[in-house]
């Protein structure tokens, strides 16, 4: 249809519209699916969908005849007057029934379209009516002006709303014959019925009009600069199952938006939805597939919602532990919560079976009354108590003891006597957890004698002690020095076994490894000591007929200090003959350099003289032999200037 949702048609009642509900083909139309379909749905087929389940019925048991000519005894039927000036239009109507839910949200205003469907909701775009928010028993390009007996009837009361498209013809395909069908909106369970009396064909070939059968809902995605509509669900029914005297009942599933309290919203299992509660709106939503979408996000609910029963306004009766817990007032499985009250008037008495106690997290003993002053927590419950442990040898227990039992969630500590400790720093705190079990098992916690194992410089322990920083009595490990380090006073040893025995002080191992310099050996040279420690002086001595040399003619020292661990190169001793040869070889480069300097100076002086005196033999030689073109013109010009100058001084003109 091309209607814009305005009331172009008018409704005329065949009576005053206040009489009884319309009759059906039988005395009473069954509404229960089991009554219609029989046991195991022998007369129906069923398809499960996300928002509605579709039940296909192969008889006319759900048909409610609204045509006055065929059932003149009906009272309260209204007829939409089809304007001759407009062949296709919509007629707006307000539902008399309250809170009819479409996709889980109430609707009140609908528009009946001549195109075989209802438009619902607030999104009214004429070009998209067949795509957004519709209830369509059979969409088609119907034109009621093609035949006088084409009509649209409807009936409305506080329990139902029914529209019947009667003897409609498809424009351009009039030869197909009459289409007579109806839609029923039922307040009971919010179900929708599509009933068909005359359906000559189920697939229309018309590119100008949709041929949908089903329902669809959408919402406007809020945006300050654009108009974006999200069709979040569209149900297209199987039209091959439709025909004359058939029906489809769309059974509304329970949705998040239909739940009105936090507890049921966050705990009730729904097949296709995960519900969340927003306290700011006091609404339940699946956050994606309902038209609360914009309101949900605008209110910050997407970041601040409740799930899994954790609602602030309730204290919860727990699911576990109730077999050994008696509450007064008792737990109501339908609503197992206690509404919180800051004044302390919301109270429950907690009694435990023998051998059970209330968790130590609550300042409560069995038989006491607990006040629910703030919500979001579970009520105290009873759990099995733990037997008190025996203190380990060389240790003691410190904790909350109640007779010979420990309350659930209570904790006691194990402390060791002087010069004893718990190996591996196993948690010294022991907790009574579920089923009366102590965790960790106190029998595995031992107080043992120990030695403090220092962290050495330039060394590691191998293997690494299980209890870092400690060796327990009878344990041992190996100290291994790093590269260029050795055990103090035990060169070249680099390892030593470290054992913990009573009375032994292991602090000496903190500086057990020392660094040294590895001196490169030289012939005829003795270094003392041969392996010096860091910062230790080394003296160099030479064999007879040799002495220390330094090719840079710097003073040669005979003592050096080891700077850092690693390889170290020191001066060596050289024989006297070799030193003389080395000195002779040293003078040759010096003499050669002096000769080159003298040659360069002489040649430079001669060139300078020849350049400044071009008429001299040297100058003429240089002009003719060395630079005949470039120098010749330059020096000739200078020669002419010199002649002119002499002539002027001699009195010439």
Backbone torsions as a table, in degrees:
resi	resn	phi	psi	omega
1	UNK	NA	161.9	178.6
2	UNK	-113.2	15.6	-176.1
3	UNK	-69.2	151.1	179.4
4	UNK	-101.3	11.7	177.0
5	UNK	89.6	1.6	177.7
6	UNK	-87.7	157.1	-175.4
7	UNK	-81.9	79.0	178.1
8	UNK	-77.7	-27.0	177.7
9	UNK	-91.2	171.8	176.2
10	UNK	-129.7	149.3	-178.4
11	UNK	-107.1	129.7	177.1
12	UNK	-119.7	123.0	177.5
13	UNK	-80.6	141.0	175.4
14	UNK	-75.8	-14.8	172.1
15	UNK	-139.5	-158.7	-176.8
16	UNK	-82.5	-3.4	175.5
17	UNK	77.0	7.9	-177.2
18	UNK	-116.3	6.4	-176.7
19	UNK	-84.3	-166.3	-174.9
20	UNK	-64.7	166.4	176.9
21	UNK	-66.2	157.6	-177.9
22	UNK	-67.0	154.3	178.0
23	UNK	-83.7	170.0	176.5
24	UNK	-121.9	179.5	178.1
25	UNK	-60.8	-34.1	172.3
26	UNK	-105.1	176.3	-177.1
27	UNK	-65.4	-37.0	179.1
28	UNK	-138.6	127.6	178.3
29	UNK	-79.7	122.3	-179.6
30	UNK	-68.0	140.2	179.2
31	UNK	-111.2	-19.9	-179.6
32	UNK	-80.7	128.5	-176.8
33	UNK	-61.2	-39.0	-179.8
34	UNK	-62.3	-36.0	178.2
35	UNK	-67.3	-35.1	-178.0
36	UNK	-77.5	-46.7	-170.4
37	UNK	-90.5	-17.6	-178.5
38	UNK	80.0	179.6	-179.0
39	UNK	-65.8	135.5	179.3
40	UNK	59.1	23.5	175.7
41	UNK	57.1	43.7	-178.7
42	UNK	-66.4	-24.4	-178.9
43	UNK	-103.7	4.6	-174.5
44	UNK	-141.0	167.1	167.7
45	UNK	-126.2	149.1	-173.1
46	UNK	-130.7	134.1	173.5
47	UNK	-119.0	128.9	178.4
48	UNK	-90.6	130.3	177.5
49	UNK	-127.6	176.6	-171.3
50	UNK	-70.3	-44.5	-176.4
51	UNK	-105.7	-31.8	179.8
52	UNK	-133.9	140.4	168.2
53	UNK	-95.7	137.7	-176.8
54	UNK	-104.4	123.8	177.2
55	UNK	-112.2	117.0	-178.8
56	UNK	-93.6	124.9	-174.1
57	UNK	-116.0	131.8	-172.1
58	UNK	-100.4	29.1	173.9
59	UNK	-144.6	-178.8	-176.0
60	UNK	-99.9	26.1	-175.2
61	UNK	-64.9	-21.6	-178.5
62	UNK	-100.5	1.7	-179.4
63	UNK	-72.8	133.5	175.9
64	UNK	-121.7	104.3	-173.6
65	UNK	-71.5	123.6	179.3
66	UNK	-109.2	-5.8	-177.5
67	UNK	-74.0	120.8	-177.6
68	UNK	-63.1	-35.6	-179.0
69	UNK	-64.5	-34.0	-178.8
70	UNK	-89.0	-20.6	178.7
71	UNK	-145.8	74.5	-173.7
72	UNK	-66.6	-11.9	-178.1
73	UNK	-80.4	-8.7	-178.3
74	UNK	-69.2	142.8	-179.5
75	UNK	-123.9	138.6	175.2
76	UNK	97.6	4.2	179.3
77	UNK	-78.8	138.0	177.3
78	UNK	-113.3	145.4	-177.2
79	UNK	-114.9	128.7	177.3
80	UNK	-84.2	114.3	-179.1
81	UNK	-68.9	122.0	-177.3
82	UNK	-87.3	112.0	-177.4
83	UNK	-66.7	134.1	178.5
84	UNK	-72.1	-20.4	-179.0
85	UNK	-81.0	-20.9	179.1
86	UNK	-132.6	118.8	-177.5
87	UNK	-81.4	-21.8	-177.4
88	UNK	-134.8	126.0	-178.5
89	UNK	-163.7	178.4	177.3
90	UNK	-121.7	151.7	178.7
91	UNK	-123.9	123.9	-177.7
92	UNK	-87.8	142.0	-179.4
93	UNK	-145.5	144.5	175.6
94	UNK	-100.1	128.4	-178.7
95	UNK	-69.0	137.5	175.6
96	UNK	-78.3	-30.2	-179.5
97	UNK	-77.2	144.8	-178.8
98	UNK	-94.0	144.9	170.6
99	UNK	58.2	40.6	168.3
100	UNK	-75.0	126.0	-173.5
101	UNK	-97.6	128.3	174.1
102	UNK	-119.4	116.0	-172.0
103	UNK	54.7	40.0	173.5
104	UNK	82.4	-3.6	-179.1
105	UNK	-122.7	144.2	-175.3
106	UNK	-71.1	142.1	173.0
107	UNK	-124.1	150.3	-179.2
108	UNK	-126.5	-37.3	-176.4
109	UNK	-108.7	135.8	177.9
110	UNK	-133.6	161.2	176.0
111	UNK	-125.5	124.3	178.0
112	UNK	-87.5	123.6	-179.1
113	UNK	-106.8	140.4	177.3
114	UNK	-63.9	-16.3	-179.8
115	UNK	-77.5	13.4	172.8
116	UNK	85.9	29.7	179.4
117	UNK	-157.0	167.7	174.9
118	UNK	-108.5	141.1	171.7
119	UNK	-106.3	130.6	-179.0
120	UNK	-126.5	162.5	176.1
121	UNK	92.4	-176.4	-172.2
122	UNK	-100.7	-8.9	-178.6
123	UNK	-85.2	104.9	-175.1
124	UNK	-119.7	93.8	174.5
125	UNK	-123.8	113.9	-170.0
126	UNK	-56.2	-35.4	-177.1
127	UNK	-77.6	-9.9	-178.1
128	UNK	-118.8	16.9	-176.5
129	UNK	-61.3	-32.2	-178.6
130	UNK	-83.3	5.6	-177.7
131	UNK	-123.0	-21.2	-173.0
132	UNK	-120.3	131.9	168.0
133	UNK	48.1	65.8	-179.0
134	UNK	-128.5	157.6	168.6
135	UNK	-123.5	110.5	-167.9
136	UNK	-122.8	102.6	172.5
137	UNK	-68.6	-36.6	176.8
138	UNK	-167.9	97.7	177.9
139	UNK	-73.9	139.9	175.8
140	UNK	-167.4	165.7	-179.6
141	UNK	-83.6	62.3	-177.1
142	UNK	-79.0	138.9	179.2
143	UNK	-127.7	101.5	-175.8
144	UNK	-68.3	-13.6	-179.5
145	UNK	-81.1	-5.5	-178.6
146	UNK	-73.3	-21.5	-179.4
147	UNK	-150.3	139.7	-175.1
148	UNK	-64.7	-27.7	-175.0
149	UNK	-89.7	7.5	172.2
150	UNK	-76.6	129.2	-175.4
151	UNK	-144.6	160.2	171.3
152	UNK	-126.6	123.1	178.7
153	UNK	-116.1	153.3	173.7
154	UNK	-148.9	158.2	177.8
155	UNK	-137.0	140.4	179.5
156	UNK	-141.7	138.2	170.8
157	UNK	-150.3	-165.3	-174.5
158	UNK	-78.8	-4.3	-178.2
159	UNK	-117.2	-19.1	-174.0
160	UNK	-157.3	163.2	171.5
161	UNK	-141.3	123.0	-175.0
162	UNK	-125.9	134.8	173.9
163	UNK	-125.1	134.5	178.6
164	UNK	-122.9	122.8	171.5
165	UNK	-92.2	115.1	-168.1
166	UNK	-113.4	123.0	175.6
167	UNK	52.9	49.8	179.3
168	UNK	-84.2	146.0	177.5
169	UNK	-113.9	145.5	177.9
170	UNK	-87.7	125.0	-179.4
171	UNK	-62.9	128.9	-178.0
172	UNK	85.2	-11.4	178.2
173	UNK	-135.3	45.2	-176.8
174	UNK	-61.0	-25.5	-177.5
175	UNK	-66.3	-13.6	178.8
176	UNK	-67.0	-28.0	179.2
177	UNK	100.9	-166.0	-173.3
178	UNK	-79.8	142.0	170.7
179	UNK	-116.8	119.3	179.0
180	UNK	-128.0	120.1	-176.5
181	UNK	-157.2	170.1	-178.0
182	UNK	-151.1	161.5	173.6
183	UNK	-123.1	141.6	179.5
184	UNK	-126.8	124.8	172.5
185	UNK	-101.5	118.4	-173.0
186	UNK	-112.4	123.4	179.5
187	UNK	-62.5	-33.3	178.6
188	UNK	-64.4	109.9	179.3
189	UNK	67.6	6.5	177.7
190	UNK	59.3	33.6	-178.9
191	UNK	-84.2	160.0	178.6
192	UNK	-125.7	135.8	179.4
193	UNK	-118.5	131.6	168.1
194	UNK	-108.0	118.3	-179.4
195	UNK	-119.4	141.5	-173.6
196	UNK	-127.4	125.2	176.7
197	UNK	-102.4	-48.1	177.6
198	UNK	-127.5	118.7	-179.4
199	UNK	-142.8	82.6	-173.2
200	UNK	-65.5	-25.1	180.0
201	UNK	-152.3	147.9	-176.2
202	UNK	-105.6	-13.1	177.9
203	UNK	-120.5	117.1	177.8
204	UNK	-98.7	135.9	178.6
205	UNK	-102.6	85.2	-179.2
206	UNK	-141.1	109.8	-178.0
207	UNK	-73.0	-13.2	-177.5
208	UNK	-89.3	-6.5	-176.2
209	UNK	-149.4	139.3	178.2
210	UNK	-67.8	155.2	178.8
211	UNK	-126.7	50.1	-176.7
212	UNK	-83.6	150.2	170.1
213	UNK	-132.0	112.8	-178.1
214	UNK	153.9	-154.6	-178.1
215	UNK	-137.1	158.4	179.1
216	UNK	-153.3	146.3	175.2
217	UNK	-137.7	155.6	-176.2
218	UNK	-152.8	168.0	172.6
219	UNK	-145.7	157.5	179.7
220	UNK	-85.1	119.4	174.6
221	UNK	-73.1	119.6	-175.7
222	UNK	-65.1	131.1	175.2
223	UNK	-157.0	132.2	-177.2
224	UNK	-69.1	-19.8	-173.0
225	UNK	-120.0	3.3	-176.9
226	UNK	-150.6	162.3	176.1
227	UNK	-113.9	101.7	-178.8
228	UNK	-118.6	126.6	-179.7
229	UNK	-112.9	128.8	179.4
230	UNK	-105.6	112.2	172.5
231	UNK	-82.5	93.6	-171.7
232	UNK	-80.3	-16.0	175.5
233	UNK	-156.4	140.8	176.6
234	UNK	-144.1	122.7	179.9
235	UNK	-107.5	114.1	176.9
236	UNK	-106.2	117.3	-176.8
237	UNK	-78.2	160.9	178.8
238	UNK	-78.9	101.8	-175.4
239	UNK	-71.4	-17.6	179.4
240	UNK	-68.3	-15.2	178.5
241	UNK	-91.3	0.4	-177.9
242	UNK	-95.0	157.7	177.9
243	UNK	176.8	-172.9	178.5
244	UNK	-61.0	138.1	176.4
245	UNK	57.4	47.7	174.2
246	UNK	-128.9	173.6	179.0
247	UNK	-156.2	160.3	172.8
248	UNK	-131.2	129.5	175.8
249	UNK	-109.9	121.1	176.7
250	UNK	-92.3	109.0	-176.7
251	UNK	-90.5	116.5	-176.8
252	UNK	-67.4	125.1	176.0
253	UNK	-79.5	158.9	175.7
254	UNK	-76.1	130.1	-175.9
255	UNK	-119.6	163.9	-179.4
256	UNK	-59.1	-39.3	-176.2
257	UNK	-66.5	-12.5	-179.5
258	UNK	-89.6	-2.0	-179.0
259	UNK	-100.6	133.1	-169.8
260	UNK	-112.8	6.6	178.0
261	UNK	-136.8	155.9	-173.6
262	UNK	-64.8	-43.4	-173.9
263	UNK	-62.2	-52.2	-178.9
264	UNK	-67.7	-32.3	177.7
265	UNK	-60.7	-41.4	-172.2
266	UNK	-96.3	-2.6	-179.0
267	UNK	-122.3	-25.6	-175.5
268	UNK	-72.9	124.9	-179.2
269	UNK	-78.6	121.2	174.2
270	UNK	-111.6	139.8	-168.8
271	UNK	-59.0	-45.2	-172.1
272	UNK	-112.8	9.2	-172.4
273	UNK	-135.7	149.6	173.2
274	UNK	-118.7	102.5	-170.9
275	UNK	-83.5	148.4	175.2
276	UNK	-133.9	149.3	-178.0
277	UNK	-110.0	131.8	176.2
278	UNK	-109.2	114.1	-177.5
279	UNK	-69.2	-29.3	179.8
280	UNK	-63.0	-36.1	-178.3
281	UNK	-101.1	-14.5	-170.5
282	UNK	54.4	47.0	-178.9
283	UNK	-134.6	154.3	177.5
284	UNK	-109.6	138.9	-176.6
285	UNK	-153.2	154.9	171.6
286	UNK	-90.2	1.6	172.5
287	UNK	74.1	-10.2	-175.8
288	UNK	-126.5	-57.1	-168.9
289	UNK	-103.5	52.8	168.6
290	UNK	-154.3	163.3	-173.0
291	UNK	-81.2	8.9	168.3
292	UNK	-78.7	1.9	-170.5
293	UNK	-51.6	-54.3	-176.1
294	UNK	-63.9	-45.3	-180.0
295	UNK	-62.1	-38.3	-179.7
296	UNK	-61.0	-48.1	-177.3
297	UNK	-76.4	-35.6	-179.6
298	UNK	-65.5	-27.8	-178.2
299	UNK	-91.2	4.0	179.2
300	UNK	78.4	13.9	-177.5
301	UNK	-68.3	-24.0	-178.4
302	UNK	-66.0	-21.4	179.8
303	UNK	-107.0	-12.1	-175.1
304	UNK	-140.1	84.4	-179.9
305	UNK	-134.6	168.2	-179.3
306	UNK	-112.5	145.7	176.9
307	UNK	-147.0	168.4	175.2
308	UNK	54.0	36.1	173.8
309	UNK	77.8	5.9	-176.9
310	UNK	-89.3	75.0	-179.2
311	UNK	-101.1	138.3	-174.0
312	UNK	-67.9	-22.9	-173.8
313	UNK	-89.5	2.8	-175.8
314	UNK	-128.2	151.4	158.7
315	UNK	-104.9	137.7	-170.9
316	UNK	-103.3	135.7	167.4
317	UNK	-71.1	122.7	-175.5
318	UNK	-70.7	155.4	176.0
319	UNK	-81.3	-31.4	-178.1
320	UNK	-99.1	149.5	176.5
321	UNK	86.0	-3.5	-174.9
322	UNK	-74.1	-17.5	179.6
323	UNK	-66.1	-25.4	-179.2
324	UNK	-115.7	18.4	-179.1
325	UNK	-127.3	135.9	175.2
326	UNK	-118.4	120.6	179.3
327	UNK	-103.6	141.9	172.8
328	UNK	-132.4	110.3	4.1
329	UNK	-69.6	157.4	-173.3
330	UNK	-73.3	160.8	176.8
331	UNK	-68.5	132.5	174.4
332	UNK	-104.4	110.7	-175.6
333	UNK	-61.3	-26.0	179.5
334	UNK	-71.8	-30.9	179.2
335	UNK	-147.2	74.1	-172.6
336	UNK	-79.8	59.5	-179.8
337	UNK	-139.6	160.6	175.0
338	UNK	-123.7	120.7	-177.1
339	UNK	-67.6	124.8	-177.0
340	UNK	-65.7	147.8	179.4
341	UNK	-145.9	119.5	-175.5
342	UNK	-65.3	-18.7	179.7
343	UNK	-81.0	-7.7	177.9
344	UNK	84.1	13.5	-179.1
345	UNK	-82.4	-15.5	177.4
346	UNK	-86.5	101.4	-172.7
347	UNK	-126.8	155.2	174.6
348	UNK	-145.8	137.9	177.5
349	UNK	-91.4	136.9	-176.0
350	UNK	-118.4	118.7	175.9
351	UNK	-118.3	141.4	-176.5
352	UNK	-116.0	151.5	173.8
353	UNK	-70.7	165.3	179.8
354	UNK	-62.0	134.5	-178.9
355	UNK	85.9	3.5	179.8
356	UNK	-122.1	152.4	-178.7
357	UNK	-142.9	160.7	173.8
358	UNK	-74.7	143.7	-178.7
359	UNK	-54.3	142.7	178.6
360	UNK	-66.2	-11.9	177.6
361	UNK	-67.1	-19.5	178.3
362	UNK	-108.1	137.2	176.5
363	UNK	-80.1	70.6	-170.2
364	UNK	-150.0	139.1	173.7
365	UNK	-111.2	161.3	179.4
366	UNK	-57.7	134.7	-178.3
367	UNK	93.0	-9.0	178.9
368	UNK	-82.5	167.6	179.1
369	UNK	-105.9	132.9	180.0
370	UNK	-105.6	132.6	179.9
371	UNK	-102.0	125.1	178.0
372	UNK	-88.2	92.9	-178.0
373	UNK	-95.7	-22.5	176.8
374	UNK	-142.4	142.3	-172.5
375	UNK	-90.5	-170.7	178.7
376	UNK	83.7	9.1	-179.0
377	UNK	-131.1	161.8	177.1
378	UNK	-85.7	147.3	176.0
379	UNK	-67.9	153.4	177.8
380	UNK	-59.2	142.2	176.1
381	UNK	-132.5	170.0	-176.7
382	UNK	-98.4	138.3	176.0
383	UNK	-134.0	163.4	-176.0
384	UNK	-65.8	134.4	178.6
385	UNK	-77.9	162.6	-179.9
386	UNK	-109.5	145.6	172.7
387	UNK	-73.2	141.0	-178.5
388	UNK	-68.6	141.6	-175.2
389	UNK	-83.0	166.6	174.8
390	UNK	-96.7	138.0	-179.2
391	UNK	-65.6	141.4	178.8
392	UNK	-72.0	163.9	175.7
393	UNK	-61.7	135.9	-177.9
394	UNK	64.1	26.7	179.0
395	UNK	-146.8	177.6	-179.1
396	UNK	-146.4	160.7	177.9
397	UNK	-107.2	140.8	175.9
398	UNK	-138.0	117.8	-179.8
399	UNK	-179.1	-174.2	-176.9
400	UNK	-84.8	103.3	-179.8
401	UNK	-106.5	131.0	176.9
402	UNK	-117.5	95.9	-173.8
403	UNK	64.0	-123.3	177.8
404	UNK	-105.5	9.7	-176.5
405	UNK	-121.2	156.9	174.4
406	UNK	-113.4	135.9	177.4
407	UNK	-70.0	148.5	175.5
408	UNK	-56.1	141.6	-179.8
409	UNK	71.3	3.5	175.8
410	UNK	-82.1	159.0	-173.6
411	UNK	-134.3	140.5	170.0
412	UNK	-129.2	160.7	-175.5
413	UNK	-113.0	149.7	173.7
414	UNK	-108.1	123.7	177.6
415	UNK	-116.4	147.3	-177.8
416	UNK	-104.0	153.3	176.6
417	UNK	-68.3	172.0	-179.3
418	UNK	-59.1	142.4	-179.5
419	UNK	63.7	24.2	174.1
420	UNK	-134.6	151.1	177.9
421	UNK	-150.9	163.1	177.6
422	UNK	-80.3	127.2	-176.7
423	UNK	-64.4	141.9	177.3
424	UNK	62.3	15.8	-178.2
425	UNK	51.8	35.6	173.9
426	UNK	-52.3	137.9	-177.5
427	UNK	-48.2	124.7	-179.6
428	UNK	-80.1	-11.6	179.6
429	UNK	-92.5	129.1	-179.0
430	UNK	-112.9	131.9	-175.5
431	UNK	-117.7	141.3	174.0
432	UNK	-84.8	107.9	-178.6
433	UNK	-101.3	-166.0	-175.6
434	UNK	-58.9	154.0	175.9
435	UNK	63.4	24.2	174.7
436	UNK	69.1	30.2	-178.0
437	UNK	-103.8	136.0	175.0
438	UNK	-90.5	129.9	-177.6
439	UNK	-131.4	121.5	-4.5
440	UNK	-74.1	167.8	-178.3
441	UNK	-67.3	118.9	-178.8
442	UNK	-59.4	-23.9	-179.3
443	UNK	-65.4	-21.6	-179.4
444	UNK	-94.1	1.5	-180.0
445	UNK	-101.8	116.3	-175.4
446	UNK	-121.6	142.8	174.1
447	UNK	-97.7	117.1	-174.2
448	UNK	-124.3	153.3	172.3
449	UNK	-67.6	154.5	-175.2
450	UNK	-150.4	163.2	171.4
451	UNK	-120.7	137.2	176.1
452	UNK	-76.1	122.6	-177.7
453	UNK	-99.5	111.2	-175.8
454	UNK	-70.3	156.5	173.8
455	UNK	-87.6	108.5	-171.7
456	UNK	-78.7	156.5	171.9
457	UNK	-85.4	135.9	174.3
458	UNK	61.2	34.1	179.5
459	UNK	-157.4	163.1	175.5
460	UNK	-134.5	163.4	175.5
461	UNK	-102.5	135.9	177.9
462	UNK	-138.7	123.7	-5.2
463	UNK	-71.2	160.7	178.6
464	UNK	-64.7	130.2	-179.5
465	UNK	-56.8	140.2	-178.9
466	UNK	-60.8	-38.1	177.9
467	UNK	-104.4	95.7	-171.3
468	UNK	-56.0	127.2	178.1
469	UNK	89.7	-1.3	-177.6
470	UNK	-142.7	147.3	165.4
471	UNK	-118.7	128.9	176.7
472	UNK	-86.8	158.4	-174.0
473	UNK	-53.8	128.2	-179.3
474	UNK	93.2	-10.1	179.6
475	UNK	-90.7	157.5	178.5
476	UNK	-147.5	161.7	175.4
477	UNK	-151.3	177.5	-177.9
478	UNK	-119.3	129.0	175.0
479	UNK	-85.3	126.3	-177.8
480	UNK	-122.4	119.2	-179.7
481	UNK	-76.1	150.7	178.2
482	UNK	-73.4	174.9	179.2
483	UNK	-61.0	142.2	-177.6
484	UNK	61.8	27.8	173.0
485	UNK	-133.6	149.7	177.8
486	UNK	-145.1	167.1	-178.7
487	UNK	-66.3	134.0	-178.3
488	UNK	-56.6	124.0	178.0
489	UNK	74.4	10.4	-176.8
490	UNK	-137.9	35.0	178.3
491	UNK	-59.5	137.3	5.1
492	UNK	-98.5	23.6	-177.9
493	UNK	-65.3	139.0	-178.7
494	UNK	-122.2	-4.9	-177.3
495	UNK	-131.1	152.3	175.9
496	UNK	-155.5	136.5	178.4
497	UNK	-76.8	132.7	180.0
498	UNK	-114.6	122.8	-178.0
499	UNK	-123.2	149.1	177.8
500	UNK	-102.8	115.6	174.4
501	UNK	-131.4	157.7	-175.8
502	UNK	-58.9	130.4	175.8
503	UNK	87.2	-0.9	-178.4
504	UNK	-89.0	133.8	176.3
505	UNK	-101.5	119.8	-176.5
506	UNK	-95.9	10.1	-175.4
507	UNK	-65.6	-23.2	-178.9
508	UNK	-63.0	-21.2	-177.2
509	UNK	-77.6	-4.6	178.5
510	UNK	-66.3	-33.4	-178.9
511	UNK	-126.3	39.5	-175.4
512	UNK	-76.5	-30.2	-177.2
513	UNK	-101.1	133.0	179.7
514	UNK	-122.1	150.4	178.9
515	UNK	-86.2	154.0	180.0
516	UNK	-142.4	165.5	176.8
517	UNK	-105.0	132.8	176.2
518	UNK	-95.6	104.5	-174.1
519	UNK	-84.1	132.2	176.1
520	UNK	-71.5	129.2	-176.0
521	UNK	-70.6	142.6	176.0
522	UNK	-127.6	144.3	178.8
523	UNK	-68.3	148.7	176.7
524	UNK	63.6	16.6	-174.7
525	UNK	-126.7	136.6	177.1
526	UNK	-120.8	129.3	178.9
527	UNK	-109.9	130.6	-178.0
528	UNK	-128.8	120.2	-6.7
529	UNK	-73.5	160.4	-177.7
530	UNK	-71.4	-30.3	179.2
531	UNK	-125.8	84.2	-177.0
532	UNK	-78.0	146.5	172.3
533	UNK	-76.5	164.0	177.1
534	UNK	-58.9	133.5	-178.6
535	UNK	73.8	6.6	176.6
536	UNK	-90.8	140.2	-179.5
537	UNK	-78.1	144.0	178.1
538	UNK	-120.0	128.7	178.1
539	UNK	-101.4	137.5	-179.1
540	UNK	-108.4	129.1	176.0
541	UNK	-128.7	145.3	-174.7
542	UNK	-110.7	153.7	176.0
543	UNK	-73.4	164.6	178.9
544	UNK	-59.2	140.2	179.4
545	UNK	80.4	6.0	178.4
546	UNK	-130.2	161.5	176.6
547	UNK	-154.8	163.3	178.8
548	UNK	-70.9	141.1	178.6
549	UNK	-126.2	155.3	175.1
550	UNK	-142.7	109.4	-173.2
551	UNK	-63.6	-17.6	-179.7
552	UNK	-90.9	9.0	179.2
553	UNK	59.1	29.3	175.8
554	UNK	-93.5	159.1	177.7
555	UNK	-59.7	138.2	-178.5
556	UNK	-98.9	117.7	179.0
557	UNK	-83.8	156.1	178.1
558	UNK	-111.0	3.4	-179.8
559	UNK	-142.6	133.6	-179.5
560	UNK	-135.0	156.0	-179.7
561	UNK	-108.1	133.6	179.2
562	UNK	-63.5	117.0	-172.6
563	UNK	-80.6	-42.6	-176.7
564	UNK	-162.6	161.3	-179.3
565	UNK	-62.0	137.5	177.7
566	UNK	140.2	-175.5	177.9
567	UNK	-68.4	147.1	-174.2
568	UNK	-142.2	126.1	179.7
569	UNK	-104.0	122.3	179.3
570	UNK	-118.9	160.4	176.5
571	UNK	-61.0	151.7	178.3
572	UNK	-118.5	171.4	-178.5
573	UNK	-94.4	139.8	-177.8
574	UNK	-128.8	142.9	179.8
575	UNK	-64.8	157.5	-177.2
576	UNK	-65.9	-41.2	178.7
577	UNK	-58.1	-44.7	-179.3
578	UNK	-65.8	-33.3	178.5
579	UNK	-65.6	-39.5	178.5
580	UNK	-63.7	-45.8	178.7
581	UNK	-59.4	-37.9	-180.0
582	UNK	-67.0	-38.1	-180.0
583	UNK	-69.9	-39.7	176.6
584	UNK	-61.1	-42.3	179.5
585	UNK	-67.5	-21.9	179.2
586	UNK	-76.5	-29.5	-175.1
587	UNK	-78.2	-27.8	-178.0
588	UNK	-57.4	-49.2	177.9
589	UNK	-59.0	-32.0	-178.8
590	UNK	-69.7	-44.5	179.7
591	UNK	-63.6	-41.9	179.1
592	UNK	-61.1	-40.3	179.7
593	UNK	-65.9	-40.1	178.7
594	UNK	-64.9	-40.7	179.2
595	UNK	-60.9	-45.2	-178.9
596	UNK	-62.4	-39.2	179.9
597	UNK	-64.5	-40.9	179.7
598	UNK	-65.0	-43.7	179.5
599	UNK	-60.0	-45.9	-179.1
600	UNK	-62.3	-39.5	-178.9
601	UNK	-66.7	-41.6	-179.1
602	UNK	-66.9	-47.5	-179.2
603	UNK	-63.0	-40.1	179.9
604	UNK	-63.5	-41.4	179.4
605	UNK	-64.2	-44.3	-179.8
606	UNK	-61.5	-44.6	179.8
607	UNK	-62.6	-41.5	-180.0
608	UNK	-63.0	-44.6	179.1
609	UNK	-62.0	-44.7	-178.7
610	UNK	-63.7	-37.6	-178.8
611	UNK	-68.1	-37.3	-177.7
612	UNK	-83.0	-16.9	180.0
613	UNK	-128.0	76.4	-174.9
614	UNK	-68.3	-18.6	-178.9
615	UNK	-89.5	-7.6	177.9
616	UNK	-74.5	161.4	177.4
617	UNK	-54.7	-40.7	179.4
618	UNK	-64.7	-42.3	-179.9
619	UNK	-64.0	-44.4	179.7
620	UNK	-64.2	-39.6	177.9
621	UNK	-61.0	-43.3	-178.8
622	UNK	-65.6	-37.7	179.7
623	UNK	-67.1	-42.7	-173.9
624	UNK	-77.5	-38.5	-170.7
625	UNK	-98.2	-34.1	-170.7
626	UNK	-95.2	-53.9	-177.4
627	UNK	-132.5	73.8	-170.5
628	UNK	-63.2	-30.0	-175.8
629	UNK	-97.8	-53.7	-175.5
630	UNK	-70.4	-44.9	-179.5
631	UNK	-73.6	-35.1	-174.3
632	UNK	-59.7	-48.9	-178.4
633	UNK	-64.9	-37.9	-177.1
634	UNK	-69.4	-47.5	-178.0
635	UNK	-71.6	-32.4	177.1
636	UNK	-63.0	-41.5	178.5
637	UNK	-61.6	-41.5	179.0
638	UNK	-67.5	-35.9	177.9
639	UNK	-64.0	-42.0	178.1
640	UNK	-62.6	-41.9	178.5
641	UNK	-61.5	-39.7	179.7
642	UNK	-64.5	-41.4	177.9
643	UNK	-63.5	-43.2	-179.9
644	UNK	-62.9	-39.0	-179.3
645	UNK	-65.7	-41.6	178.6
646	UNK	-65.2	-40.8	179.4
647	UNK	-63.1	-42.2	179.8
648	UNK	-64.4	-40.4	-178.3
649	UNK	-70.0	-27.7	179.2
650	UNK	-82.5	1.3	176.4
651	UNK	96.6	10.0	177.7
652	UNK	-74.8	171.1	-179.3
653	UNK	-95.5	NA	NA
